[in-house]
Amino acid sequence: MINRIRQHMMADGRSMDVDEITKHLGIGLLGIIVDDDAVLASTNKGQTVVMDPDNQASQATAILRAGYWVKACH
């Protein structure tokens, strides 16, 4: 899993893209969680953004959890 992906930095060449990261690390990709300012802001307030269904990081985490749960149960 790769977290804190900054799409704008990949787009302008300041960061490796996902393919470059997985090749560099020599790993298969389980999932991607984008970097989201709402995560930091909610953490600073003592809240969790994971429960916000409209947040991209929350949605990615939910998909990964669901996929893991399915694999763990089979």
N, C-alpha and C positions, 0 to 999 in steps of 0.2 A: 504494500500500500504506500502510495506517495501522498503526503499531506502538504499543506501550505503551498499549493501550486499557484503561482502568480501569472495568470494568463497574459497580462499586458507586458510583463517582462520577457516571456517566451516569444511573444509576437514581435518585439523590437530587438530580439537577439541578446538581451542582457542575461538570460537564463537558458539553461539547457531545456529542450523540449522533452516530453515524456519518453519518446523513443530513445533519445540520447541518455536519459537518466537510467532507464532499464538496461540498456547496453553497457553503460559504464559500471553499474552495480552487478551486472550479470544475474539478474533476477527476473522472474515472471511478474507480471502486473496483476495485483489483486483488485486494486481500485485507486481512485484519485479523489482527494478532498481538496477543494480550492481554498486558498487563503481568503479569509473573510474578516473584515474589520469588526463585524457584529460579534464574532467569537470573543475577541479581546475586550470589547466594550461590555458584553454581558458578564464575562468573568470578573472584570473590575467591579461590577455591581453585585457580585455574589449570586448571579443568576446563571442558568444554563440555556444556551441557544439550541441545544439538541432537541428540545421539546417544541421549537418553533417550526411548524410544517412548511413555512414559506422560505426558510433560510436554505441556501444551496449546500452549505456544509452539513446541516442537519439532514437534508435529503440524501446526501451521499453516504453519511453515516448509517442512516436507516436502511439503505439498499445493501450496504456491506454487512450489516447485522443480519438482515433477512437471508442473504446468501450464505453466510456462515452458519446460521441456524439450520438451514435446509441441508447443508453438507454434514453438519454434526449429527443430525438425526437420521442419516442414511448410512 
